[in-house]
Amino acid sequence: MHDLAFLPAHELARRLRRREVSARELLELYLARVERLNPRFNAVVVLDAERARACADAADAALARGEVQGPLHGLPMTVKESFNVAGLPTTFGFSSFADNRAAKDAHAVQRLKAAGAVVFGKTNVPASLADWQSFNPVYGTTHNPWDPARTPGGSSGGSAAALAAGLTALELGSDIGASIRNPAHYCGVWGLKPTWGVLTQRGHELAPQPECDNYDIAAIGPLARSAFDLQLAMDVLADAPTMITPLGRVPVAWRTRGTPPRRCRVAVIADDDEAKVDAPLRAALARLVDFLRREGVHVDENARPVDSAETHAVYLHLMRAATGARYDDATYADALGQAARYAAGDRSYPARHFRGNTTDHRTWLQFDQRRHRLRALWAGFFERFDFVVCPTATTAAFVQNQQGPRWERLIPVRTAGGGTVMQPSTDALFWAGYPGLVGLPACTVPLELTQPGEGEPAGLPVGAQVVGPAFGDMDVLAFAQWLETAYRRFQPPPLAA
């Protein structure tokens, strides 16, 4: 039964349909693991066990009658705390919303349930979904199953930790600053940030919004222990190819496969001056390049789709404009005061942060025009390449540090010359925005475990993100699935045994 907990969701769904295991048995397995292991990791922070048991029993009864509700029939899963689930709290980690209960399910949760999923709980987040660590005054701190002293990432940190620890079968997260991709990288699982707008965000909210389907840059998407599970989830979650998104209509060719993986043209980017990458991660990418070339993949390590400094500047401004748009009056007034402290030419992270939070409409439009130019450059690049492979973050999971503003928290990055520099944790947002600014699909894939170093009792997972053109989600997943099969499968952390 221990091994059963770590099977990919598509295999569990197959066993459920064949009645090799019952939905109730599988649910009780995960609930027992949550009871035993969750005190160590604090990944699952809301349980809905009794309603889930009733749903699992109903799923088993339906199967006994020969009825299958959908591709997730009877599959136990959890969702990020920020998704509304009727009757359960949605707090975004704010103590002032600790008693907030959702009236109805988020649209994505409705689709998962309609496909037969048994949603039995919710997973932890940072306050306001605004950190690459997952801690808040309502639920406390989530710990990485590979090393509890380290972060599982954020903001979908509880999601990735629960998957890695074998506490759930499938997860639903959200991403504006690598909040799906970063936790997947830190915990050794897979995570997809889809093309912007393909999945509606309705019901992923702290307070009801009037039919709001999309927030700028932000996306929702699945996390899993297999790239094949990501496709399973996307087949359930997406209305494609009938949807019209902010980037246009989803093409009819949405579900078709493009170039076979071994015939793909891939640009690999291992480092950048905007966010220097730790030596072990660069070494992992170099080994991936060697593998790709042995397999016949055309790899270019010098090609770049866009200017890095321009991308970083535009992303930080527009991303912070998107998050600042939801500030209450008092928070906005404080941000205005903070922005006034910095000179107009100051390019430090806090200056960009507060200027973005309080941007005026004219300035926003100017940055949006710069984004359109970058989007056109990406589109031209994908006429010559199928994918870009690049870091998801600058290092493996770092030691938890909850003191002070994020830009004052420093993490060690080992250089090519053998030295170490201390880098603000916010620098790594560059890799979040590289594809995220223009709404491209990006899938984090695990690569390997780092060699244990000082302060690392065991190797830590590191990954990379596979980026494709807009609406190339299925081709990105096909490439990720090939890498999973031929290069790296999921490995459970020893502490989750």
Secondary structure, 3 states (H helix, E strand, C coil): CHHHHCCCHHHHHHHHHCCCCCHHHHHHHHHHHHHHHHHHHCCEEEECHHHHHHHHHHHHHHHHCCCCCCCCCCCEEEEECCECCCCCECCCCCHHHCCCECCCCCHHHHHHHHCCCEEEEEECCCHHHCCCCCEECCCEECCECCECCECCCCCCHHHHHHHHCCCCCCEEEEECCCCCHHHHHHHCCEEEECCCCCCCCCCECCCCCCCCCCCCCCEEEEEECCHHHHHHHHHHHCCCCCCEECCEECCHHHHCCCCCHHHCEEEECCCCCCCCCCHHHHHHHHHHHHHHHHCCCEEECCCCCCCHHHHHHHHHHHHHHHHHCCCCHHHHHHHHHHHCCCCCCCCCHHHHHHHHHCCCHHHHHHHHHHHHHHHHHHHHHCCCCCEEEECCCCCCCCECCCCCCHHHCEEEEECCCCCEEEEEHHHHHHHHHHHHCCCCCEEEEEEEECCCCCCCCCCCEEEEEEECCCCCHHHHHHHHHHHHHHCCCCCCCHHHC
